[in-house]
Amino acid sequence: MNPVNYAAMSNRDLKQYFLQHREDKTALQAYLDRINKRPRQIITTVDNPDFDTKILAAIAAKMNQ
């Protein structure tokens, strides 16, 4: 059996691979490592009066990507 090169896969391909090979714990770990390295953006805080507006704008922006 040929070893799988997770590093050569795109994020989308790695996610699809893991979803099709759920028993492959190494694929899961590779995927989790990638998503944990993504920068996190703080959109708003709970006490912000524009909380709902900012959350909805962030969701809309993400959906349009």
PDB file of N, CA, C, O and CB in Angstrom:
ATOM      1  N   MET A   1       0.832  -1.184   0.000  1.00  0.00           N
ATOM      2  CA  MET A   1       0.000   0.000   0.000  1.00  0.00           C
ATOM      3  C   MET A   1       0.877   1.248   0.000  1.00  0.00           C
ATOM      4  O   MET A   1       1.829   1.344   0.774  1.00  0.00           O
ATOM      5  CB  MET A   1      -0.947  -0.002   1.210  1.00  0.00           C
ATOM      6  N   ASN A   2       0.556   2.194  -0.863  1.00  0.00           N
ATOM      7  CA  ASN A   2       1.326   3.432  -0.950  1.00  0.00           C
ATOM      8  C   ASN A   2       0.938   4.386   0.170  1.00  0.00           C
ATOM      9  O   ASN A   2      -0.246   4.567   0.458  1.00  0.00           O
ATOM     10  CB  ASN A   2       1.117   4.102  -2.314  1.00  0.00           C
ATOM     11  N   PRO A   3       1.937   4.996   0.802  1.00  0.00           N
ATOM     12  CA  PRO A   3       1.602   5.969   1.841  1.00  0.00           C
ATOM     13  C   PRO A   3       0.946   7.202   1.207  1.00  0.00           C
ATOM     14  O   PRO A   3       1.287   7.602   0.093  1.00  0.00           O
ATOM     15  CB  PRO A   3       2.874   6.376   2.644  1.00  0.00           C
ATOM     16  N   VAL A   4       0.017   7.782   1.927  1.00  0.00           N
ATOM     17  CA  VAL A   4      -0.697   8.959   1.434  1.00  0.00           C
ATOM     18  C   VAL A   4       0.095  10.203   1.807  1.00  0.00           C
ATOM     19  O   VAL A   4       0.550  10.338   2.943  1.00  0.00           O
ATOM     20  CB  VAL A   4      -2.144   9.028   2.013  1.00  0.00           C
ATOM     21  N   ASN A   5       0.261  11.115   0.847  1.00  0.00           N
ATOM     22  CA  ASN A   5       0.986  12.358   1.090  1.00  0.00           C
ATOM     23  C   ASN A   5      -0.022  13.456   1.417  1.00  0.00           C
ATOM     24  O   ASN A   5      -0.517  14.138   0.520  1.00  0.00           O
ATOM     25  CB  ASN A   5       1.861  12.752  -0.142  1.00  0.00           C
ATOM     26  N   TYR A   6      -0.323  13.623   2.703  1.00  0.00           N
ATOM     27  CA  TYR A   6      -1.309  14.617   3.129  1.00  0.00           C
ATOM     28  C   TYR A   6      -0.827  16.035   2.842  1.00  0.00           C
ATOM     29  O   TYR A   6      -1.627  16.915   2.525  1.00  0.00           O
ATOM     30  CB  TYR A   6      -1.613  14.460   4.619  1.00  0.00           C
ATOM     31  N   ALA A   7       0.464  16.252   2.953  1.00  0.00           N
ATOM     32  CA  ALA A   7       1.028  17.594   2.742  1.00  0.00           C
ATOM     33  C   ALA A   7       0.817  18.076   1.308  1.00  0.00           C
ATOM     34  O   ALA A   7       0.724  19.279   1.065  1.00  0.00           O
ATOM     35  CB  ALA A   7       2.525  17.598   3.074  1.00  0.00           C
ATOM     36  N   ALA A   8       0.741  17.152   0.369  1.00  0.00           N
ATOM     37  CA  ALA A   8       0.559  17.537  -1.034  1.00  0.00           C
ATOM     38  C   ALA A   8      -0.894  17.839  -1.363  1.00  0.00           C
ATOM     39  O   ALA A   8      -1.185  18.389  -2.425  1.00  0.00           O
ATOM     40  CB  ALA A   8       1.068  16.439  -1.946  1.00  0.00           C
ATOM     41  N   MET A   9      -1.809  17.487  -0.468  1.00  0.00           N
ATOM     42  CA  MET A   9      -3.233  17.704  -0.722  1.00  0.00           C
ATOM     43  C   MET A   9      -3.640  19.124  -0.359  1.00  0.00           C
ATOM     44  O   MET A   9      -3.103  19.712   0.579  1.00  0.00           O
ATOM     45  CB  MET A   9      -4.078  16.698   0.065  1.00  0.00           C
ATOM     46  N   SER A  10      -4.584  19.665  -1.103  1.00  0.00           N
ATOM     47  CA  SER A  10      -5.166  20.951  -0.729  1.00  0.00           C
ATOM     48  C   SER A  10      -6.035  20.729   0.503  1.00  0.00           C
ATOM     49  O   SER A  10      -6.342  19.589   0.852  1.00  0.00           O
ATOM     50  CB  SER A  10      -5.998  21.572  -1.908  1.00  0.00           C
ATOM     51  N   ASN A  11      -6.426  21.798   1.150  1.00  0.00           N
ATOM     52  CA  ASN A  11      -7.297  21.678   2.319  1.00  0.00           C
ATOM     53  C   ASN A  11      -8.593  20.968   1.954  1.00  0.00           C
ATOM     54  O   ASN A  11      -9.062  20.100   2.691  1.00  0.00           O
ATOM     55  CB  ASN A  11      -7.600  23.061   2.911  1.00  0.00           C
ATOM     56  N   ARG A  12      -9.166  21.335   0.826  1.00  0.00           N
ATOM     57  CA  ARG A  12     -10.424  20.727   0.380  1.00  0.00           C
ATOM     58  C   ARG A  12     -10.234  19.235   0.090  1.00  0.00           C
ATOM     59  O   ARG A  12     -11.065  18.413   0.475  1.00  0.00           O
ATOM     60  CB  ARG A  12     -10.956  21.451  -0.879  1.00  0.00           C
ATOM     61  N   ASP A  13      -9.127  18.890  -0.595  1.00  0.00           N
ATOM     62  CA  ASP A  13      -8.860  17.492  -0.916  1.00  0.00           C
ATOM     63  C   ASP A  13      -8.621  16.661   0.347  1.00  0.00           C
ATOM     64  O   ASP A  13      -9.085  15.525   0.449  1.00  0.00           O
ATOM     65  CB  ASP A  13      -7.653  17.388  -1.847  1.00  0.00           C
ATOM     66  N   LEU A  14      -7.898  17.233   1.300  1.00  0.00           N
ATOM     67  CA  LEU A  14      -7.634  16.510   2.543  1.00  0.00           C
ATOM     68  C   LEU A  14      -8.930  16.271   3.312  1.00  0.00           C
ATOM     69  O   LEU A  14      -9.141  15.192   3.866  1.00  0.00           O
ATOM     70  CB  LEU A  14      -6.633  17.285   3.415  1.00  0.00           C
ATOM     71  N   LYS A  15      -9.790  17.276   3.342  1.00  0.00           N
ATOM     72  CA  LYS A  15     -11.079  17.109   4.015  1.00  0.00           C
ATOM     73  C   LYS A  15     -11.898  16.018   3.331  1.00  0.00           C
ATOM     74  O   LYS A  15     -12.471  15.161   4.004  1.00  0.00           O
ATOM     75  CB  LYS A  15     -11.863  18.439   4.028  1.00  0.00           C
ATOM     76  N   GLN A  16     -11.957  16.042   2.012  1.00  0.00           N
ATOM     77  CA  GLN A  16     -12.710  15.034   1.276  1.00  0.00           C
ATOM     78  C   GLN A  16     -12.105  13.641   1.479  1.00  0.00           C
ATOM     79  O   GLN A  16     -12.832  12.658   1.623  1.00  0.00           O
ATOM     80  CB  GLN A  16     -12.747  15.385  -0.218  1.00  0.00           C
ATOM     81  N   TYR A  17     -10.781  13.565   1.488  1.00  0.00           N
ATOM     82  CA  TYR A  17     -10.119  12.280   1.709  1.00  0.00           C
ATOM     83  C   TYR A  17     -10.511  11.722   3.076  1.00  0.00           C
ATOM     84  O   TYR A  17     -10.873  10.552   3.197  1.00  0.00           O
ATOM     85  CB  TYR A  17      -8.580  12.431   1.603  1.00  0.00           C
ATOM     86  N   PHE A  18     -10.434  12.571   4.105  1.00  0.00           N
ATOM     87  CA  PHE A  18     -10.776  12.089   5.436  1.00  0.00           C
ATOM     88  C   PHE A  18     -12.240  11.659   5.506  1.00  0.00           C
ATOM     89  O   PHE A  18     -12.552  10.638   6.118  1.00  0.00           O
ATOM     90  CB  PHE A  18     -10.492  13.168   6.479  1.00  0.00           C
ATOM     91  N   LEU A  19     -13.134  12.418   4.892  1.00  0.00           N
ATOM     92  CA  LEU A  19     -14.549  12.049   4.936  1.00  0.00           C
ATOM     93  C   LEU A  19     -14.807  10.704   4.254  1.00  0.00           C
ATOM     94  O   LEU A  19     -15.738   9.988   4.620  1.00  0.00           O
ATOM     95  CB  LEU A  19     -15.393  13.135   4.275  1.00  0.00           C
ATOM     96  N   GLN A  20     -13.983  10.365   3.267  1.00  0.00           N
ATOM     97  CA  GLN A  20     -14.135   9.091   2.569  1.00  0.00           C
ATOM     98  C   GLN A  20     -13.360   7.960   3.243  1.00  0.00           C
ATOM     99  O   GLN A  20     -13.621   6.786   2.980  1.00  0.00           O
ATOM    100  CB  GLN A  20     -13.680   9.233   1.132  1.00  0.00           C
ATOM    101  N   HIS A  21     -12.404   8.310   4.116  1.00  0.00           N
ATOM    102  CA  HIS A  21     -11.567   7.318   4.802  1.00  0.00           C
ATOM    103  C   HIS A  21     -11.551   7.628   6.297  1.00  0.00           C
ATOM    104  O   HIS A  21     -10.500   7.926   6.865  1.00  0.00           O
ATOM    105  CB  HIS A  21     -10.112   7.309   4.223  1.00  0.00           C
ATOM    106  N   ARG A  22     -12.697   7.557   6.915  1.00  0.00           N
ATOM    107  CA  ARG A  22     -12.833   7.962   8.317  1.00  0.00           C
ATOM    108  C   ARG A  22     -12.002   7.122   9.285  1.00  0.00           C
ATOM    109  O   ARG A  22     -11.752   7.546  10.413  1.00  0.00           O
ATOM    110  CB  ARG A  22     -14.274   7.890   8.720  1.00  0.00           C
ATOM    111  N   GLU A  23     -11.583   5.966   8.866  1.00  0.00           N
ATOM    112  CA  GLU A  23     -10.754   5.128   9.739  1.00  0.00           C
ATOM    113  C   GLU A  23      -9.299   5.595   9.753  1.00  0.00           C
ATOM    114  O   GLU A  23      -8.520   5.143  10.592  1.00  0.00           O
ATOM    115  CB  GLU A  23     -10.825   3.667   9.291  1.00  0.00           C
ATOM    116  N   ASP A  24      -8.925   6.480   8.853  1.00  0.00           N
ATOM    117  CA  ASP A  24      -7.548   6.976   8.740  1.00  0.00           C
ATOM    118  C   ASP A  24      -7.329   8.099   9.754  1.00  0.00           C
ATOM    119  O   ASP A  24      -7.568   9.272   9.466  1.00  0.00           O
ATOM    120  CB  ASP A  24      -7.253   7.479   7.290  1.00  0.00           C
ATOM    121  N   LYS A  25      -6.875   7.720  10.933  1.00  0.00           N
ATOM    122  CA  LYS A  25      -6.679   8.685  12.023  1.00  0.00           C
ATOM    123  C   LYS A  25      -5.557   9.673  11.717  1.00  0.00           C
ATOM    124  O   LYS A  25      -5.574  10.799  12.215  1.00  0.00           O
ATOM    125  CB  LYS A  25      -6.376   7.953  13.325  1.00  0.00           C
ATOM    126  N   THR A  26      -4.590   9.269  10.911  1.00  0.00           N
ATOM    127  CA  THR A  26      -3.505  10.168  10.537  1.00  0.00           C
ATOM    128  C   THR A  26      -4.034  11.287   9.648  1.00  0.00           C
ATOM    129  O   THR A  26      -3.583  12.428   9.752  1.00  0.00           O
ATOM    130  CB  THR A  26      -2.380   9.396   9.820  1.00  0.00           C
ATOM    131  N   ALA A  27      -4.984  10.970   8.778  1.00  0.00           N
ATOM    132  CA  ALA A  27      -5.606  11.991   7.925  1.00  0.00           C
ATOM    133  C   ALA A  27      -6.383  12.982   8.785  1.00  0.00           C
ATOM    134  O   ALA A  27      -6.328  14.188   8.547  1.00  0.00           O
ATOM    135  CB  ALA A  27      -6.542  11.338   6.873  1.00  0.00           C
ATOM    136  N   LEU A  28      -7.104  12.477   9.781  1.00  0.00           N
ATOM    137  CA  LEU A  28      -7.840  13.361  10.683  1.00  0.00           C
ATOM    138  C   LEU A  28      -6.875  14.290  11.399  1.00  0.00           C
ATOM    139  O   LEU A  28      -7.123  15.493  11.484  1.00  0.00           O
ATOM    140  CB  LEU A  28      -8.659  12.547  11.703  1.00  0.00           C
ATOM    141  N   GLN A  29      -5.783  13.749  11.912  1.00  0.00           N
ATOM    142  CA  GLN A  29      -4.822  14.578  12.636  1.00  0.00           C
ATOM    143  C   GLN A  29      -4.195  15.629  11.718  1.00  0.00           C
ATOM    144  O   GLN A  29      -3.997  16.771  12.132  1.00  0.00           O
ATOM    145  CB  GLN A  29      -3.728  13.702  13.257  1.00  0.00           C
ATOM    146  N   ALA A  30      -3.886  15.255  10.485  1.00  0.00           N
ATOM    147  CA  ALA A  30      -3.325  16.208   9.529  1.00  0.00           C
ATOM    148  C   ALA A  30      -4.311  17.335   9.255  1.00  0.00           C
ATOM    149  O   ALA A  30      -3.924  18.501   9.174  1.00  0.00           O
ATOM    150  CB  ALA A  30      -2.949  15.501   8.218  1.00  0.00           C
ATOM    151  N   TYR A  31      -5.584  16.984   9.113  1.00  0.00           N
ATOM    152  CA  TYR A  31      -6.616  17.989   8.857  1.00  0.00           C
ATOM    153  C   TYR A  31      -6.789  18.906  10.077  1.00  0.00           C
ATOM    154  O   TYR A  31      -6.862  20.126   9.928  1.00  0.00           O
ATOM    155  CB  TYR A  31      -7.960  17.305   8.503  1.00  0.00           C
ATOM    156  N   LEU A  32      -6.853  18.332  11.257  1.00  0.00           N
ATOM    157  CA  LEU A  32      -6.999  19.143  12.468  1.00  0.00           C
ATOM    158  C   LEU A  32      -5.805  20.064  12.680  1.00  0.00           C
ATOM    159  O   LEU A  32      -5.965  21.211  13.097  1.00  0.00           O
ATOM    160  CB  LEU A  32      -7.177  18.244  13.684  1.00  0.00           C
ATOM    161  N   ASP A  33      -4.604  19.560  12.390  1.00  0.00           N
ATOM    162  CA  ASP A  33      -3.405  20.401  12.504  1.00  0.00           C
ATOM    163  C   ASP A  33      -3.506  21.607  11.576  1.00  0.00           C
ATOM    164  O   ASP A  33      -3.148  22.722  11.957  1.00  0.00           O
ATOM    165  CB  ASP A  33      -2.135  19.586  12.179  1.00  0.00           C
ATOM    166  N   ARG A  34      -3.992  21.381  10.364  1.00  0.00           N
ATOM    167  CA  ARG A  34      -4.133  22.493   9.407  1.00  0.00           C
ATOM    168  C   ARG A  34      -5.141  23.524   9.874  1.00  0.00           C
ATOM    169  O   ARG A  34      -4.860  24.722   9.846  1.00  0.00           O
ATOM    170  CB  ARG A  34      -4.547  21.967   8.043  1.00  0.00           C
ATOM    171  N   ILE A  35      -6.310  23.074  10.303  1.00  0.00           N
ATOM    172  CA  ILE A  35      -7.322  24.064  10.670  1.00  0.00           C
ATOM    173  C   ILE A  35      -6.957  24.788  11.960  1.00  0.00           C
ATOM    174  O   ILE A  35      -7.390  25.920  12.176  1.00  0.00           O
ATOM    175  CB  ILE A  35      -8.683  23.395  10.819  1.00  0.00           C
ATOM    176  N   ASN A  36      -6.173  24.156  12.811  1.00  0.00           N
ATOM    177  CA  ASN A  36      -5.735  24.840  14.035  1.00  0.00           C
ATOM    178  C   ASN A  36      -4.644  25.861  13.770  1.00  0.00           C
ATOM    179  O   ASN A  36      -4.404  26.727  14.611  1.00  0.00           O
ATOM    180  CB  ASN A  36      -5.242  23.830  15.049  1.00  0.00           C
ATOM    181  N   LYS A  37      -3.973  25.786  12.624  1.00  0.00           N
ATOM    182  CA  LYS A  37      -2.942  26.758  12.259  1.00  0.00           C
ATOM    183  C   LYS A  37      -3.518  27.990  11.572  1.00  0.00           C
ATOM    184  O   LYS A  37      -2.823  28.991  11.398  1.00  0.00           O
ATOM    185  CB  LYS A  37      -1.919  26.109  11.357  1.00  0.00           C
ATOM    186  N   ARG A  38      -4.779  27.917  11.185  1.00  0.00           N
ATOM    187  CA  ARG A  38      -5.416  29.061  10.527  1.00  0.00           C
ATOM    188  C   ARG A  38      -5.507  30.234  11.493  1.00  0.00           C
ATOM    189  O   ARG A  38      -5.793  30.053  12.676  1.00  0.00           O
ATOM    190  CB  ARG A  38      -6.822  28.683  10.006  1.00  0.00           C
ATOM    191  N   PRO A  39      -5.263  31.439  10.981  1.00  0.00           N
ATOM    192  CA  PRO A  39      -5.415  32.595  11.864  1.00  0.00           C
ATOM    193  C   PRO A  39      -6.885  32.793  12.240  1.00  0.00           C
ATOM    194  O   PRO A  39      -7.784  32.604  11.421  1.00  0.00           O
ATOM    195  CB  PRO A  39      -4.859  33.867  11.190  1.00  0.00           C
ATOM    196  N   ARG A  40      -7.095  33.165  13.454  1.00  0.00           N
ATOM    197  CA  ARG A  40      -8.464  33.401  13.931  1.00  0.00           C
ATOM    198  C   ARG A  40      -8.704  34.893  14.016  1.00  0.00           C
ATOM    199  O   ARG A  40      -7.876  35.642  14.535  1.00  0.00           O
ATOM    200  CB  ARG A  40      -8.709  32.727  15.312  1.00  0.00           C
ATOM    201  N   GLN A  41      -9.830  35.310  13.510  1.00  0.00           N
ATOM    202  CA  GLN A  41     -10.186  36.717  13.518  1.00  0.00           C
ATOM    203  C   GLN A  41     -11.313  36.938  14.527  1.00  0.00           C
ATOM    204  O   GLN A  41     -12.312  36.219  14.514  1.00  0.00           O
ATOM    205  CB  GLN A  41     -10.605  37.194  12.098  1.00  0.00           C
ATOM    206  N   ILE A  42     -11.151  37.918  15.387  1.00  0.00           N
ATOM    207  CA  ILE A  42     -12.214  38.265  16.318  1.00  0.00           C
ATOM    208  C   ILE A  42     -13.151  39.224  15.603  1.00  0.00           C
ATOM    209  O   ILE A  42     -12.751  40.318  15.204  1.00  0.00           O
ATOM    210  CB  ILE A  42     -11.647  38.895  17.639  1.00  0.00           C
ATOM    211  N   ILE A  43     -14.388  38.809  15.446  1.00  0.00           N
ATOM    212  CA  ILE A  43     -15.366  39.590  14.701  1.00  0.00           C
ATOM    213  C   ILE A  43     -15.991  40.662  15.578  1.00  0.00           C
ATOM    214  O   ILE A  43     -16.153  41.806  15.154  1.00  0.00           O
ATOM    215  CB  ILE A  43     -16.449  38.681  14.130  1.00  0.00           C
ATOM    216  N   THR A  44     -16.336  40.290  16.789  1.00  0.00           N
ATOM    217  CA  THR A  44     -16.988  41.213  17.722  1.00  0.00           C
ATOM    218  C   THR A  44     -16.917  40.635  19.122  1.00  0.00           C
ATOM    219  O   THR A  44     -16.388  39.542  19.324  1.00  0.00           O
ATOM    220  CB  THR A  44     -18.463  41.478  17.314  1.00  0.00           C
ATOM    221  N   THR A  45     -17.445  41.363  20.081  1.00  0.00           N
ATOM    222  CA  THR A  45     -17.555  40.881  21.449  1.00  0.00           C
ATOM    223  C   THR A  45     -19.028  40.891  21.842  1.00  0.00           C
ATOM    224  O   THR A  45     -19.831  41.589  21.223  1.00  0.00           O
ATOM    225  CB  THR A  45     -16.702  41.750  22.428  1.00  0.00           C
ATOM    226  N   VAL A  46     -19.380  40.131  22.855  1.00  0.00           N
ATOM    227  CA  VAL A  46     -20.791  40.001  23.222  1.00  0.00           C
ATOM    228  C   VAL A  46     -21.394  41.302  23.726  1.00  0.00           C
ATOM    229  O   VAL A  46     -22.609  41.484  23.650  1.00  0.00           O
ATOM    230  CB  VAL A  46     -20.951  38.937  24.273  1.00  0.00           C
ATOM    231  N   ASP A  47     -20.583  42.201  24.233  1.00  0.00           N
ATOM    232  CA  ASP A  47     -21.119  43.466  24.740  1.00  0.00           C
ATOM    233  C   ASP A  47     -21.161  44.573  23.683  1.00  0.00           C
ATOM    234  O   ASP A  47     -21.529  45.706  23.994  1.00  0.00           O
ATOM    235  CB  ASP A  47     -20.294  43.929  25.914  1.00  0.00           C
ATOM    236  N   ASN A  48     -20.796  44.265  22.463  1.00  0.00           N
ATOM    237  CA  ASN A  48     -20.820  45.245  21.374  1.00  0.00           C
ATOM    238  C   ASN A  48     -22.267  45.487  20.943  1.00  0.00           C
ATOM    239  O   ASN A  48     -22.996  44.532  20.674  1.00  0.00           O
ATOM    240  CB  ASN A  48     -19.959  44.759  20.166  1.00  0.00           C
ATOM    241  N   PRO A  49     -22.688  46.743  20.874  1.00  0.00           N
ATOM    242  CA  PRO A  49     -24.073  47.020  20.481  1.00  0.00           C
ATOM    243  C   PRO A  49     -24.390  46.609  19.039  1.00  0.00           C
ATOM    244  O   PRO A  49     -25.555  46.409  18.695  1.00  0.00           O
ATOM    245  CB  PRO A  49     -24.361  48.491  20.656  1.00  0.00           C
ATOM    246  N   ASP A  50     -23.367  46.484  18.200  1.00  0.00           N
ATOM    247  CA  ASP A  50     -23.558  46.069  16.804  1.00  0.00           C
ATOM    248  C   ASP A  50     -23.272  44.582  16.614  1.00  0.00           C
ATOM    249  O   ASP A  50     -22.943  44.155  15.507  1.00  0.00           O
ATOM    250  CB  ASP A  50     -22.658  46.891  15.880  1.00  0.00           C
ATOM    251  N   PHE A  51     -23.391  43.799  17.665  1.00  0.00           N
ATOM    252  CA  PHE A  51     -23.062  42.379  17.628  1.00  0.00           C
ATOM    253  C   PHE A  51     -23.763  41.656  16.480  1.00  0.00           C
ATOM    254  O   PHE A  51     -23.104  41.019  15.657  1.00  0.00           O
ATOM    255  CB  PHE A  51     -23.431  41.727  18.945  1.00  0.00           C
ATOM    256  N   ASP A  52     -25.077  41.746  16.416  1.00  0.00           N
ATOM    257  CA  ASP A  52     -25.844  41.033  15.386  1.00  0.00           C
ATOM    258  C   ASP A  52     -25.438  41.454  13.981  1.00  0.00           C
ATOM    259  O   ASP A  52     -25.277  40.611  13.099  1.00  0.00           O
ATOM    260  CB  ASP A  52     -27.335  41.271  15.580  1.00  0.00           C
ATOM    261  N   THR A  53     -25.273  42.742  13.774  1.00  0.00           N
ATOM    262  CA  THR A  53     -24.899  43.261  12.458  1.00  0.00           C
ATOM    263  C   THR A  53     -23.535  42.729  12.031  1.00  0.00           C
ATOM    264  O   THR A  53     -23.356  42.316  10.886  1.00  0.00           O
ATOM    265  CB  THR A  53     -24.887  44.796  12.471  1.00  0.00           C
ATOM    266  N   LYS A  54     -22.584  42.740  12.942  1.00  0.00           N
ATOM    267  CA  LYS A  54     -21.234  42.266  12.621  1.00  0.00           C
ATOM    268  C   LYS A  54     -21.216  40.764  12.345  1.00  0.00           C
ATOM    269  O   LYS A  54     -20.528  40.311  11.430  1.00  0.00           O
ATOM    270  CB  LYS A  54     -20.272  42.595  13.764  1.00  0.00           C
ATOM    271  N   ILE A  55     -21.957  40.000  13.121  1.00  0.00           N
ATOM    272  CA  ILE A  55     -22.015  38.557  12.904  1.00  0.00           C
ATOM    273  C   ILE A  55     -22.642  38.246  11.548  1.00  0.00           C
ATOM    274  O   ILE A  55     -22.125  37.421  10.795  1.00  0.00           O
ATOM    275  CB  ILE A  55     -22.809  37.873  14.032  1.00  0.00           C
ATOM    276  N   LEU A  56     -23.748  38.902  11.243  1.00  0.00           N
ATOM    277  CA  LEU A  56     -24.420  38.669   9.955  1.00  0.00           C
ATOM    278  C   LEU A  56     -23.531  39.081   8.785  1.00  0.00           C
ATOM    279  O   LEU A  56     -23.518  38.406   7.756  1.00  0.00           O
ATOM    280  CB  LEU A  56     -25.750  39.439   9.898  1.00  0.00           C
ATOM    281  N   ALA A  57     -22.791  40.176   8.926  1.00  0.00           N
ATOM    282  CA  ALA A  57     -21.879  40.613   7.869  1.00  0.00           C
ATOM    283  C   ALA A  57     -20.752  39.597   7.669  1.00  0.00           C
ATOM    284  O   ALA A  57     -20.360  39.322   6.535  1.00  0.00           O
ATOM    285  CB  ALA A  57     -21.293  41.997   8.203  1.00  0.00           C
ATOM    286  N   ALA A  58     -20.229  39.039   8.769  1.00  0.00           N
ATOM    287  CA  ALA A  58     -19.160  38.040   8.676  1.00  0.00           C
ATOM    288  C   ALA A  58     -19.670  36.765   8.007  1.00  0.00           C
ATOM    289  O   ALA A  58     -18.960  36.158   7.206  1.00  0.00           O
ATOM    290  CB  ALA A  58     -18.597  37.718  10.076  1.00  0.00           C
ATOM    291  N   ILE A  59     -20.883  36.363   8.329  1.00  0.00           N
ATOM    292  CA  ILE A  59     -21.471  35.171   7.706  1.00  0.00           C
ATOM    293  C   ILE A  59     -21.668  35.405   6.213  1.00  0.00           C
ATOM    294  O   ILE A  59     -21.343  34.542   5.397  1.00  0.00           O
ATOM    295  CB  ILE A  59     -22.821  34.807   8.377  1.00  0.00           C
ATOM    296  N   ALA A  60     -22.203  36.576   5.853  1.00  0.00           N
ATOM    297  CA  ALA A  60     -22.424  36.895   4.445  1.00  0.00           C
ATOM    298  C   ALA A  60     -21.107  36.916   3.687  1.00  0.00           C
ATOM    299  O   ALA A  60     -21.035  36.414   2.565  1.00  0.00           O
ATOM    300  CB  ALA A  60     -23.137  38.244   4.302  1.00  0.00           C
ATOM    301  N   ALA A  61     -20.071  37.483   4.276  1.00  0.00           N
ATOM    302  CA  ALA A  61     -18.762  37.536   3.622  1.00  0.00           C
ATOM    303  C   ALA A  61     -18.200  36.143   3.402  1.00  0.00           C
ATOM    304  O   ALA A  61     -17.629  35.859   2.349  1.00  0.00           O
ATOM    305  CB  ALA A  61     -17.785  38.366   4.450  1.00  0.00           C
ATOM    306  N   LYS A  62     -18.358  35.277   4.388  1.00  0.00           N
ATOM    307  CA  LYS A  62     -17.859  33.905   4.287  1.00  0.00           C
ATOM    308  C   LYS A  62     -18.606  33.135   3.204  1.00  0.00           C
ATOM    309  O   LYS A  62     -18.007  32.340   2.480  1.00  0.00           O
ATOM    310  CB  LYS A  62     -17.993  33.184   5.637  1.00  0.00           C
ATOM    311  N   MET A  63     -19.900  33.367   3.091  1.00  0.00           N
ATOM    312  CA  MET A  63     -20.708  32.661   2.093  1.00  0.00           C
ATOM    313  C   MET A  63     -20.384  33.125   0.676  1.00  0.00           C
ATOM    314  O   MET A  63     -20.591  32.380  -0.282  1.00  0.00           O
ATOM    315  CB  MET A  63     -22.197  32.865   2.378  1.00  0.00           C
ATOM    316  N   ASN A  64     -19.884  34.334   0.536  1.00  0.00           N
ATOM    317  CA  ASN A  64     -19.563  34.884  -0.791  1.00  0.00           C
ATOM    318  C   ASN A  64     -18.142  34.559  -1.234  1.00  0.00           C
ATOM    319  O   ASN A  64     -17.736  34.940  -2.332  1.00  0.00           O
ATOM    320  CB  ASN A  64     -19.755  36.387  -0.788  1.00  0.00           C
ATOM    321  N   GLN A  65     -17.393  33.870  -0.406  1.00  0.00           N
ATOM    322  CA  GLN A  65     -16.002  33.521  -0.781  1.00  0.00           C
ATOM    323  C   GLN A  65     -15.976  32.463  -1.829  1.00  0.00           C
ATOM    324  O   GLN A  65     -14.900  32.049  -2.261  1.00  0.00           O
ATOM    325  CB  GLN A  65     -15.210  33.050   0.424  1.00  0.00           C
TER     326      GLN A  65
END
